[in-house]
Amino acid sequence: MKCQPWRSLAFGVLALLAVAARPTNAADTIKIGYIDPLSGTFAQSGDQFLKVFRYVIDGINARGGALGRKFELVAFDDKTQPAEALIALKSITDQNMPFVMQCSGSNVGAALIDGVAKHNARNPDNRIVYLNCGALADELTNEQCDFWQFRFSGNVGMRAQTLVSALPKDLKSVYLLNQDYLFGQSIQKDTKAQLAKQRPDIKIVGEELIPFGKVKDFSSYITKIKASGAQGLITGNWGPDLNLLIKSGVDAGLDIGYYTYLSHLIGGPTAVGENGENRLHSVMEFHENIPVEQNNQAMEDFDKGFREKNAFDFSEINFVTMLEMVAAAVDKAGSTDALKVAQALEGMHMKDLLGNDTYMRKDDHQLIMPYYAGVFVRGVKYDSEHTGLGWKTETKLSAADLAQPTTCKMKRPAS
């Protein structure tokens, strides 16, 4: 299915002023239940994503939403706990919301896939679509794939391919350190697979899985990394597990390259600061200097609008693609019926805000999209978190480059 691209990249304040919003009742809106950590250890991530979603939804609503109805985001706190997420899911289905969205934690994502599937099987008149915006473990669109889940972030395999492709030629030894749960285990596995495939000259001199969200002092891990003689640290840690790790390495004078999957997210640039110059690397969907590099003024204007409202970087271009696809699918389906919307989403093609091709693969409901590897440097137009340093592109892989095979055996409902 071909879909119209983003109709106005630089909607920002101008679009909001230009469109007079009609008054609506709650019943007139299309509700999206959003489940993520809004308290506890990883609350900073949930709060960041919530602000991004509100900015994007404001722009879509300024254009009229879908079917002439506005989208409404309803947030639920799961504290990064699967049990809490399933309680929130029950509340969402009790309110007949057509969509549930979740971004943080593959353990939570796995629970929601199962919970949504069971709910939909038992309640054919009140089915719901799960919009996975950040539960990244490969398993979720392979052996655990499900018709009702659509993942709008690249899986770990796609990210690992991008990260390893950008490693410098003179890097010969690395240490792998990741969180001991589904996502971290997937990072460890796929990073090793990509190193073997792309860079067999690099030796893994140490690898370790740490308790998820439990470590407050990373000095003992830094000591091990130092003793290993590694030239680089590769980590999929996120939230405090990443920021505390990087800060501990900086404080200890660990003079190596940091090759990360998520250090561009809120708090990461601040944790490393000026010590990350030319040493901190991350894999990302977008960074704020890409529009400058590509001379894309419309996307730069979109990003400026975000920066005026928020004190952290915009990096979630895929969130825009997700909500644009959902709006297009609702319009095509002519309703918010879960089955009709899911069928409309399958195979949908859309250009992202930078003009890159993306598509929702029907086989496994995985968004196929480009990825960038960036390095933290001085001298770029937009810095991150007032550090004086920002991101510069090292490598870009296209959607076609990252269309990895899937083992998903999708079972589709008869009706």
N, C-alpha and C positions, 0 to 999 in steps of 0.2 A: 504494500500500500504506500503510495506517495502522499506526502503531507506538505502543506504549505509551511515554509520556514517561519521563524519568529517574525511577526509582522512589524514590530518596531523595536529595534535593539535598544535605542536610547530613550526608552519610555520615561523613566525617572520622574522627576517633578513635572516636566512639561506635559507628559501624558496624563498625569493625575489632575493637573489643572484644566486640561483641555476637555476631559470627559466628565460630565456632570453625573455623579452617581445617583441612581434612583434609590429611594428608601426601600429596604427589604426587611422582611421578618426572618427569624431564624429558620422557619420552615421553607423559605424561598431559597436558602443557600444550599450549596453542595458541600457537605461536611467531610473533612478528612481528619480522622483521628490520628494524632501524631504521638507515638510512644518512644521515649528516649530518657536518659538520665537527666533529671532537672534538679536533683539534689544528690548529695553523696560525693564520692571520690571523683567521678567523671562528669559532674554537673556542668563544667565549663564547656565541654563538647556539645552537650544537649542544648545549652543556652545559645551557643554559637549557631547551630543549625536552625534553631527556632527563629532567630533573627533573620537568617538568610531566607528561610521559607516565607516569612512575612513580607520581606521586600519583593520577592518574586511574585507572590500571590497578589500583592497590591497592584503590580503592573498588569497581570492578567485580568484582574477584576476591573481595572481602569478601562480596559478594552471591551468589557462586557462579560467576561467569564466564559461559560459554556452554556449553550441553550438559553442564553439571556439571563442566566443565574450566576451569582457570585460564588466563589469558593470561600469556605470558612475553615480555618485551622483550629482544631480543638486538641490541646496538649494534655498528655498524661505522663506522669513520672514513674519510670520503672526501676530507678536506682541501679540500672545495669543488671537486674535480676530477672531471669526467665519467669519465675513464679509471679512477680509483680507485673510483668508484661502481659501474662495471660489473664490476670485480674482486669487489667486495663482493656484487653481485647473483649472481655465479657461485657464491660460497660459500653464499649463502642458498638457491639452488635445489638445490645439491648436498646440502643438509641437509633438503630437502623441506619447507621452511617455506611455509605457504600465503599469507603476506602479506609484502610489502615496503613500507616507509613511508619517506618522505623529505620534508623541509621547506625546505631552504635552497639556493636557486640554481635558476633556471629553465633554465640551461644543463645542469645535472645532471638536472633533471626531464625535459628533452627526450631526453637519452641513455637514461634509464630507460624512458621510454615505448617507445622503439624496441627496447631490450634485452629488455624483458618481452614485447613482442609477438613478437619473433623466437623467444625461448625457448619461449613457449607454442605457437607454430606447429610447432616441432620436437619438443616433448615433451608431447603431449596427455594423458599420464598423470601429469604433474608440473607442472601449470600453477599460476600464481601471480597474485595481484591486487596491483596497485600502488596504494597509498593515498597520494595526493599531498596533503600537509598544509601546503604553503607555496611550491611552485614556481608563480609567479603570472602569468606572461606569458599574455596572451590567446590566443596561438597554440596553447597546449597543450590547450585545449578547443574550439578552432576547427579550423584546417586540420591540426593535429597530433593531433587527438582520437583516442582508441583505446578499444575496448571494455573493455580490462583496466585502464584508469586511471580512478580516481574522485578528483576534486579536492574537498577539504573546506575550502578557503579561498576567499574571494572573489577573482575574477580582477582584473586591473588596471583593466579598464573599470568594474567595480562600485565599486572604491575611488576612482577618479578622479571618478566621478559624485558620490560622497559628499563628497569633499574640496572640489570646486568649488562644490557647493551650500551649503557653510558659509563661503565666503569673505565677508569683510565688504563691505558696500555701498560703503564709501569707498575700498576698495582698487582702484587704477587701473593699476598697473604691476607686473610680476613678472619674475623671472629664473628660468629652469629649468636645474637642474644635476642630472645623473643619471649612473649608472654605464654604461659602454659595453659592455654585453652584453645578452642577450635581454630580461631584466627591465627594465633601465634604459631600453632603447630603447622598450619597450612603454609604460613610464611617460611618457616624453617625448611619444610619439604620442598616447596617450589623454588626457593632461592638455591638450594643445593642442586636441584634438577637443571636450572638455567645456567648455573656456574659450570656444571659438567658439560652442558650442550654448547654454550657460547664461549666459555673461558676456562677450559681445562688446565690452563697454565696457572690459575689461582689456587693456592692451597688454603684449605679451611684448617686453621690452627687451633680452633676451639669453638664449641657450640654449647649453648645452655638455654634451658627454659626456666623462667622465673615465675613465682606465684603471681597470679593476675591481680593487680590493684592492692597488693599487700606490702610491697617493699617500700620503706621510707628512707633507707640509707643505702645507696648503691656503691659505696666506697669499696666494699669487698669484691664486687664484680669488676670494678675498674682496676683493682689490683691484679685480678686474674687476666684481664685483657692486656694490661701492661706486660705481665710476665710471659704471655704467649708470643710476644714479638709481632703481633698483627699490625699490618700497615693500615688496615681499615676495619671499621665496625659496621656490620649490616644488621639493622634492627627494624622490626615492624611495630615496636612499642608505640603506644599512643597515650594521650592524656598525661597524667602525672607520672606514669611509668616511663614515658619518654622524656619529659621535661626534667625530672629529677635525675635520670640517667645522664643526660647531656650536661646538666649543671655540675654533677659530680665529676664527670670527665674533665670539664673545663677547670674546675677548682683544683684537680689533681695534676693539671698540666699534661693530660693525655694527648700527645701530639700525633694524632692520626686523622684520617678522613672518616667522617660520619656519613654513611650511606643509608638513608632512612626511607621509609614508606609514607610517613605522615608528619614529618617535622615542620611542614609548612602550615599546619593547622594552629589554631590559637594557642599561644604560650610557647611554642617551639622556638620561634625566632628570638623571643625575649630571653629564654633559658640559655641560649648559646651566645647571643650578643655578638660583639666584635670578634670574639675568639672563633666564631664560625666562618670568618671570611675565607673564601676559597676552600673551605674544609667541610662545610655542611651541604649535603645534597639531599634532594627529596624527589619522589615520584608523585605527579599530580595531574589532575584534570585540567588545571588552569592556574596561571599566576598573573599578577596585575601588570607585568611588563610585557606580556605576550602581545596585547594590542599595539603597543609601541613598536615592538620588533616587527610586527606584520603591517604596520601603518593602517590599523583598523580603528578609525576615529569613532565609529558608532559604538563599538564594544568598549572603547576607552570612556566614552560618555556614560555608558551603563555603569561601569565600574566606579566612575567618579560619584555618581548618584549614591552608590552603596557606601563609599568611603565617607560621604558627608553625614551619613546616619549612624555609622558604626566605627568602633575603634580597633578593628581587626581586618585582616585581608579577606577579600572575596576570592574563593578558589573553586567553588562548587558549580561550575558551568553545567555539569550534568544534572543538577537539581532543576535548572531552568528547562533543560530538555525533557526531564521527567514530567514536570507539570504542564508543559506545552503539549506533550504527547497525550497526557491524560485528558486535557481539555479537548484536543482534537478527536480522541476516541469517544468521548461523551457526545460530542457533536455528531460524529459519524453514526454512533449507535442510536442517537435520538432519545437517549435516556441514560440513567445511571445504573441500569440493570447490570449486575456483575458479569454475567456470562456474555452479554452483548459488548460490554466495554472491553473485556478480556479478548474477545475475538477481534475487535477492532485494533487492539494494541499489537497483536501478533503480526510480525512482519512489517511493522510501521517503519518508514524511513523519514528522517528529518535532518536538516542541517542545523548544527548548533550555532551559538551566537557568533562564532568565528568563521562560519561558513563550511565547517568540516562535516563530512557525511557521517551519520550515525544511524543505526537501525536496531530494532528489537528482534533478535533472532527467534524465530518461531520454535525451533527445536528444543530450546532450553530456557527461553524467556530471559536471556542475558543481553543487556545493551552492549552492542559492539561499537566502540568509540575510540578516539585517539587518546594517547597519553604523552606527557612531557616529563623529561628529567631535567631538574633545574639545580643550579649551584648558587649559594648565598654570597653575594659580592657587593662591593661599593660601586658607585658611578652609574647606577640605573635610575630611571626617572622616579619610580615609586619604591620607597623603602617599606619594610615590614615592621609594624608595631613600634614605630619611632626609634628603630635601632640604628638608622643610618645605612643599613644594608638591605638589599632586596634580592629578588630571584631573577636569574638569567637562564634562558633555555640552553641546555647542553645537547639534548636529543629529543626528537619527536618521532613517535611511531603512529602511523595512521590506523584507522579502524580496520582496514584490510590487513595490515601487518599483524594485528592482534586478534584476528578471528580464529582463535585456537579451537581444536575439536572438543566436543562434549560427549560424555557418556550417558547423558540424560535419556531416559525412556519415558517420554511424556505420556501420561494418561489423561485424555480429554473427556469431559462429561458429555453424555449423549444429548442432553438438553438442559 
